[in-house]
Amino acid sequence: MKTNTSLILKVSLVLIVCNLILALTLKINNSAYVELLLITGAVISSVFITTALYEIYISRFISNPQKIMFTLGFICLYGIMPFIYLFALRKNV
């Protein structure tokens, strides 16, 4: 069974952004259950990172130093790296 990583990446990124907006709105209003939304966001983020790194590491078109660069980019620059990867760099994979 072949997984559709493109769909997983796009859906998880949309869910991350929606979850972040909702959590920030509830946090500003001092509502309950914000921690649950933040945990959900972390789980969805880990799904995105895992799927993206899986797609990078099985690619034959990317060299090993570039694979390490992508890994460090996802760890250190997580706020911007998913958008850069999905909209600009993914076509090279």
C-alpha positions in Angstrom: 0.0 0.0 0.0 1.5 3.3 -1.1 1.0 6.3 1.1 0.3 9.7 -0.3 2.8 11.8 1.5 1.8 15.0 -0.4 -1.7 14.8 1.0 -0.4 14.1 4.5 1.9 17.1 4.4 -0.7 19.5 3.1 -3.4 18.4 5.5 -1.1 18.4 8.5 0.2 21.9 7.7 -3.3 23.3 7.4 -4.2 21.6 10.7 -1.2 23.1 12.4 -2.0 26.6 11.2 -5.7 26.3 12.2 -4.8 24.8 15.6 -2.3 27.5 16.2 -4.7 30.3 15.5 -7.4 28.7 17.6 -5.0 28.1 20.5 -3.7 31.6 20.4 -7.2 33.1 20.4 -8.2 31.0 23.3 -5.0 31.8 25.2 -5.6 35.5 24.8 -9.1 35.1 26.2 -7.8 32.9 29.1 -10.1 30.0 28.1 -9.8 26.5 29.4 -8.3 23.6 27.4 -5.6 25.6 25.7 -3.0 23.1 26.9 -4.9 20.3 25.1 -4.8 22.3 21.8 -1.1 22.9 22.2 -0.5 19.2 22.8 -2.6 18.4 19.7 -0.5 20.9 17.7 2.7 19.3 18.9 1.4 15.9 17.8 0.4 17.2 14.4 3.7 19.0 14.0 5.6 15.7 14.7 3.5 14.0 12.0 4.5 16.7 9.6 8.2 16.6 10.5 8.2 12.8 10.4 6.5 12.6 7.0 8.7 15.3 5.5 11.9 13.8 6.7 10.8 10.3 5.5 10.2 11.8 2.1 13.6 13.5 2.1 15.6 10.5 3.3 14.1 8.1 0.7 14.8 10.5 -2.1 17.6 9.5 -4.5 18.0 13.1 -5.8 19.2 14.6 -2.6 22.8 14.1 -1.3 23.6 13.2 2.3 24.8 16.7 3.3 21.5 18.2 2.0 19.5 15.6 3.9 21.4 16.6 7.1 20.7 20.3 6.2 17.0 19.6 5.9 17.0 17.8 9.3 18.7 20.6 11.0 16.4 23.1 9.3 13.3 21.3 10.6 14.8 21.2 14.1 16.1 24.7 14.4 13.9 26.7 12.1 10.5 25.0 12.5 8.5 28.2 12.4 9.4 28.9 8.7 10.8 25.6 7.4 7.5 23.8 6.7 6.4 26.6 4.4 9.7 26.8 2.7 9.8 23.0 2.2 6.3 22.6 1.0 6.1 25.5 -1.3 9.6 25.9 -2.7 11.9 23.0 -2.0 9.6 20.0 -2.3 9.7 19.9 -6.1 13.4 19.1 -5.9 12.8 16.0 -3.8 
